[in-house]
Amino acid sequence: MVAKSVSTPRKVSICECWARDGLQGEDGFIPTERKVEVINRLAAVGFRRIEATSFAHPRLVRQFSDALEVLERIDRPEGVTYIAVVPNSKGLDRLLESCDRGYGVHEITAILAASEAYLQASLERSLGEIMPPLADLIKRARRAGLSVIGCIGTAFGCPLTGDVPLQKLIDLTDWYLDQGASSIMLGDTTGEANPAGVAEVFGLMRQRYPRVDFIAHFHDTRGMGLANTLAALQQGVVLHDCSLGGLGGQPATRRPKYHDGYAGNTATEDLVVMMSEMGLETGLDPAEVIKTALLGEDVCGRPLLGHVTRSGPVQHRGRKALNPADLSAGQEIPPSLFFVDGDRTDRRSLPEAIVRQALENNWSRTDALSLDLSRLRVGERIPDRGPLITRLTVVESDPSRDRMALEIRSLRSDGNACLTGRILITFG
Amino acid sequence: MVAKSVSTPRKVSICECWARDGLQGEDGFIPTERKVEVINRLAAVGFRRIEATSFAHPRLVRQFSDALEVLERIDRPEGVTYIAVVPNSKGLDRLLESCDRGYGVHEITAILAASEAYLQASLERSLGEIMPPLADLIKRARRAGLSVIGCIGTAFGCPLTGDVPLQKLIDLTDWYLDQGASSIMLGDTTGEANPAGVAEVFGLMRQRYPRVDFIAHFHDTRGMGLANTLAALQQGVVLHDCSLGGLGGQPATRRPKYHDGYAGNTATEDLVVMMSEMGLETGLDPAEVIKTALLGEDVCGRPLLGHVTRSGPVQHRGRKALNPADLSAGQEIPPSLFFVDGDRTDRRSLPEAIVRQALENNWSRTDALSLDLSRLRVGERIPDRGPLITRLTVVESDPSRDRMALEIRSLRSDGNACLTGRILITFG
């Protein structure tokens, strides 16, 4: 087979899995209204593929005992595809009833695994017991108008048996396509994948099945979630899975643990920032995704594993004009530096120069703004020479008025503040 | 300029930066003997480039007040290159004295930054004040026989001013090479880089300077450390920096913070596992690197940010024969699955079948081993059908004898143990 030249797609489609793959490992039951709150926020900030719940047996995974209620209560904005995992025919019965009442999903995920041992550990049945009813399930779902994602778990290695032969992925893909699956998910269930393996596997699979939509689904168990996502992107994969805060892992049941460490999905907020920074079209605003991740942390009651929730998105600075509509009270503006150079700087005009530079560092065309600095105070002495780090915080930003107020704190290198107070800005 | 086709190098050289870039952000002083312990362990497990300390002013960064003592006390195994950061001529005086007494380093790192504001914030001086003495410092170091790494900080973006023009990297590289620098480090000081930018920057720089050794130095502030490392590898970069546990960040001084979040280096243990899994020659055994990372956590007194310290390395299973010399008492063997299939399994031979499969899952050629199972106990009933997850722990492994003992625990899917006790193995 001749290798096709592939390249990173310009536009990607991200499936947010927090409400299913994320929550399945949570011991505590998350109240239905909070699940609904997060799912609605995900749709509102622009996710167009959302894994909403699972029809696992409610006694086995209590977290999903409210699957029907979640589907009944979430908003249904146009253009959003909702997805549910359906592991067996009883689950499909429940889902189809919900569909009939107008509260279904658009796609279901059927689950198999490249490692038979892993599949037996998760489903407590042999392959011979699992596959025939799964084939029926897929056909019934297709007849009911649902698309089916054929998930192949442990596609890059198994925590119970180790390496997985590529032929197994081909056999299962063939089987899924024969049953009518509309896309194939290669799942790195417990984070065994590495970028070289991902490139090889997705490269070969996309050559073999050029018209099939493949979904890259990585877990960040060994910190390689984003590197593997990059490798999949470079093989032209458009569909990518992730979960707010890197939430996820083995379902919370009484079953013995089959892996060590924290096996959550790649963190949505980090993945979105990476893709946005790479210039890919995600349809998402990283700042809004970060806020949603913080909501996810609030719902889970603890800090999760995303990085950009702590650091903020990358600050490119100065590209946009200062606009009160972009800012809200309490918002912190990233820091700026002013270097006091004794010989060159007129000390009387220093406070204004410091303020002007902080504005200029963050927004374009700031020279036309009128500043009222009468409420600025000089605390510790401004040094004759040396750096000042200045932070601005939005005090008031009313887009309907032509003024806004910012709090300023300008710190010397000994950590003491030399300039504090309030700046009033009037727009011309 | 015509793009050269580049490819991932077969062999990489990893510089471990824990003792300098890692420790610089620690508030508490790490005792000298513990720094020496980690540095010696790094050399013992196979790192061939180790950043050992900094000659920053001891009053400014107290962590490095023992720089000379560290250099005097560390082992000096052949083939290991030790590196120190030298920010000014007084630091170089101290280092050269140490060199004269036989305790120096092989390379020093000189520091500049693509963002002038960042440089001013870190060094409290203007560029005009910094560059002439730095040029002298580099020349003196070269005359003293030291190699010089020209570090360009904030090479992929600045937390104080935002984007950085590529021309700035070219200007600083030219300047460093004119002064006699032997390699150029592009430092992503606070994690602004993304894989597309990394590919562009390293691609262009390596085209422009084909004979220059470039060092990729990423911080994991936004979780992209490994993805950026991958992008640099794909541009042919051989020299990579990292720090145990992802330790690092802004130096612990009184200076105001110029970034949010946790801005440590890419975690060494995760980077080594990724590169090993990709089949690159690192000269390192991931399991030993993970143990060293756990030592780093012990020294810092808290869990750090590596992933593989929690998950363990990827388990490929069954590739090596069982050898007592590879195992030590207390070592846990990754779990295995046995599926009890009522129709097919003779219940009397089940315990042995479970043990045999657990061995076979982990090592090759286990059928020839003699097993003494007389100390095996059946606890809860073995189910007629369903999965068992079995874990082995090494009890005794004396390579000089031809026997070894393993503890076994085989758990049913309700979490209860059905097989426990001890297995004695005799080698034929």
Interface residues (C-beta under 8 A of the other chain):
Chain A: A117 Y118 Q120 A121 E124 R125 S126 G157 P159 L160 T161 G162 D163 T190 G191 E192 N194 P195 A196 G197 D220 T221 R222 G223 M224 L226 A227 T229 L230 A231 R254 R255 P256 K257 Y258 H259 D260 G261 Y262 A263 A267 D270 V273 M274 E277 M278 G279 G306 H307 V308 R310 S311 G312 P313 V314 Q315 H316 R317 G318 P334 P335 S336 L337 F339 D341 N361 G386 P387 I389 L411 S413 D414 G415
Chain B: A117 Y118 Q120 A121 E124 R125 S126 G157 P159 L160 T161 G162 D163 G191 E192 N194 P195 A196 G197 D220 T221 R222 G223 M224 L226 A227 T229 L230 A231 R254 R255 P256 K257 Y258 H259 D260 G261 Y262 A263 A267 D270 V273 M274 E277 M278 G279 G306 H307 V308 R310 S311 G312 P313 V314 Q315 H316 R317 G318 P334 P335 S336 L337 F339 D341 N361 G386 P387 I389 L411 R412 S413 D414 G415
